[in-house]
Amino acid sequence: MANLKEIKRNIGSVKNTQKITRAMKLVSTAKLKRAEEAAKRSKEYAVKLNEMLSDISTKINEFKVGGSTSKFFNDVENPKVVDILFVTADKGLCGGFNVQTVKRVNAIAAEYKEKGAQIRLRGVGRKGIDFYNFQGTNVLEKDIGVSSAPTYEKAQEVVNKAVDSFLAGECDKVILVHNGYKNMITQEIKDRSLMPVETIKVDTKENRKSMMEIEAEDDEKMLDELVRKYIEYNMYYSLIDSLAAEHSARMQAMDNATNNAKERVAKLTVEYNKARQEAITTELIEIISGMEALN
């Protein structure tokens, strides 16, 4: 009977876990819908901002002798110091969401280390920071509580530290890494060079005259202001995109946990019924044996 009590206790424990994981799945689903809408709106703005930046920087490079002198576009062929700014979650229970980001960061770091570059890490999110702290790896900047509740102001605070360091010549390149949202069941690792800025070549035949009439000083000032907005908003979008992906990953993880709990309950129930039948059979045999002994 002790075995029956233990199995029954295990069934109750697994059912309680199942209720928790089901509730967490529902919460993540509700949060995902809001985060997904925010990510879609932010992505549209980010795309337009990137197009505008590419357009302006390309025109300035074409119509100014020697091109733009902005440090934001000063691409170093063999960077000596590379900053990797990564975004992870503040909470766990989201499958391999954070692990994938850490793996990508490590891969990029290894790639540049082979080229002789020094790697400096800037972390957003408790899980990634805790991992590198455990590994004994120094994290230059640590921002916790940002990825779970991103705002534009928080994004500015985080990325401006990297911007100031880049402009001061303390590093030659800043790479942004995060796990982004693709759809309800898929996340994808995204990384890009935040500084120097990567731009796409665009057609500049139209408005050639108007661009040539802009003063060179105004060109650079306008470009630098736009680049700062571009960098800040890309940081903000990465935080929102990462949050949507986090909720998606957690929803999947909790769904899998709920299904596993359901299967475990079914197995334990079968085990309980078998043990109960064995106990009843044993009792019947003992009763029959006792009656025969009396006769």
Rosetta blueprint (number, residue, H / E / L):
1 M L
2 A H
3 N H
4 L H
5 K H
6 E H
7 I H
8 K H
9 R H
10 N H
11 I H
12 G H
13 S H
14 V H
15 K H
16 N H
17 T H
18 Q H
19 K H
20 I H
21 T H
22 R H
23 A H
24 M H
25 K H
26 L H
27 V H
28 S H
29 T H
30 A H
31 K H
32 L H
33 K H
34 R H
35 A H
36 E H
37 E H
38 A H
39 A H
40 K H
41 R H
42 S H
43 K H
44 E H
45 Y H
46 A H
47 V H
48 K H
49 L H
50 N H
51 E H
52 M H
53 L H
54 S H
55 D H
56 I H
57 S H
58 T H
59 K H
60 I H
61 N H
62 E H
63 F H
64 K L
65 V L
66 G L
67 G L
68 S L
69 T L
70 S L
71 K H
72 F H
73 F H
74 N L
75 D L
76 V L
77 E L
78 N L
79 P L
80 K L
81 V E
82 V E
83 D E
84 I E
85 L E
86 F E
87 V E
88 T L
89 A L
90 D L
91 K L
92 G L
93 L L
94 C L
95 G L
96 G L
97 F H
98 N H
99 V H
100 Q H
101 T H
102 V H
103 K H
104 R H
105 V H
106 N H
107 A H
108 I H
109 A H
110 A H
111 E H
112 Y H
113 K H
114 E H
115 K L
116 G L
117 A L
118 Q E
119 I E
120 R E
121 L E
122 R E
123 G E
124 V E
125 G L
126 R H
127 K H
128 G H
129 I H
130 D H
131 F H
132 Y H
133 N H
134 F H
135 Q H
136 G L
137 T L
138 N L
139 V E
140 L E
141 E E
142 K E
143 D E
144 I L
145 G L
146 V L
147 S L
148 S L
149 A L
150 P L
151 T L
152 Y H
153 E H
154 K H
155 A H
156 Q H
157 E H
158 V H
159 V H
160 N H
161 K H
162 A H
163 V H
164 D H
165 S H
166 F H
167 L H
168 A L
169 G L
170 E L
171 C L
172 D L
173 K E
174 V E
175 I E
176 L E
177 V E
178 H E
179 N E
180 G E
181 Y E
182 K E
183 N E
184 M L
185 I L
186 T E
187 Q E
188 E E
189 I E
190 K E
191 D E
192 R E
193 S E
194 L E
195 M E
196 P L
197 V L
198 E L
199 T L
200 I L
201 K L
202 V L
203 D L
204 T L
205 K L
206 E L
207 N L
208 R H
209 K H
210 S H
211 M H
212 M H
213 E L
214 I L
215 E L
216 A H
217 E H
218 D H
219 D H
220 E H
221 K H
222 M H
223 L H
224 D H
225 E H
226 L H
227 V H
228 R H
229 K H
230 Y H
231 I H
232 E H
233 Y H
234 N H
235 M H
236 Y H
237 Y H
238 S H
239 L H
240 I H
241 D H
242 S H
243 L H
244 A H
245 A H
246 E H
247 H H
248 S H
249 A H
250 R H
251 M H
252 Q H
253 A H
254 M H
255 D H
256 N H
257 A H
258 T H
259 N H
260 N H
261 A H
262 K H
263 E H
264 R H
265 V H
266 A H
267 K H
268 L H
269 T H
270 V H
271 E H
272 Y H
273 N H
274 K H
275 A H
276 R H
277 Q H
278 E H
279 A H
280 I H
281 T H
282 T H
283 E H
284 L H
285 I H
286 E H
287 I H
288 I H
289 S H
290 G H
291 M H
292 E H
293 A H
294 L H
295 N L
